């Protein structure tokens, strides 16, 4: 599977030229100040002069990388025609089984978080229904298939939203590289 993540950067900076003579002669200009400079004096630079003492420079940077993290959503579901407490008990049992299997596999407890917990009566089906949905962070994206199999074998009733991404640390590092 070809997965790539792109970090984009677009920015603008403004530099004020304090004195009229500070750039004279520095770029081969024969004039006495920045008003005599031309874009041709600087290669590969997008320059827009907004007034005599300001130069605005804009640039775009992008960098691509492979994901180093994956996330998925998995849910344990339960229903009962008699009462809601049976649904709560089934959800608790199924959730403990699922989280225990994930932790035994090596996924830390802090990477398994509750995304949603719901319990209600479905009047059409004349039963109580509940769902305990988890967000699971997988630090090794190459193991996603194994984790999906494990989640399915551990009692999850629904698996959705597999998302390949990058960690905040990697995103910050790539951002810094794109700025350079």
Beta strands, then each sheet from edge to edge (+ up, - down):
strand 1: 5-16
strand 2: 47-51
strand 3: 54-65
strand 4: 69-80
strand 5: 112-122
strand 6: 127-138
strand 7: 158-165
sheet 1: 1+ 3- 2+
sheet 2: 5+ 6- 4+ 7-
end
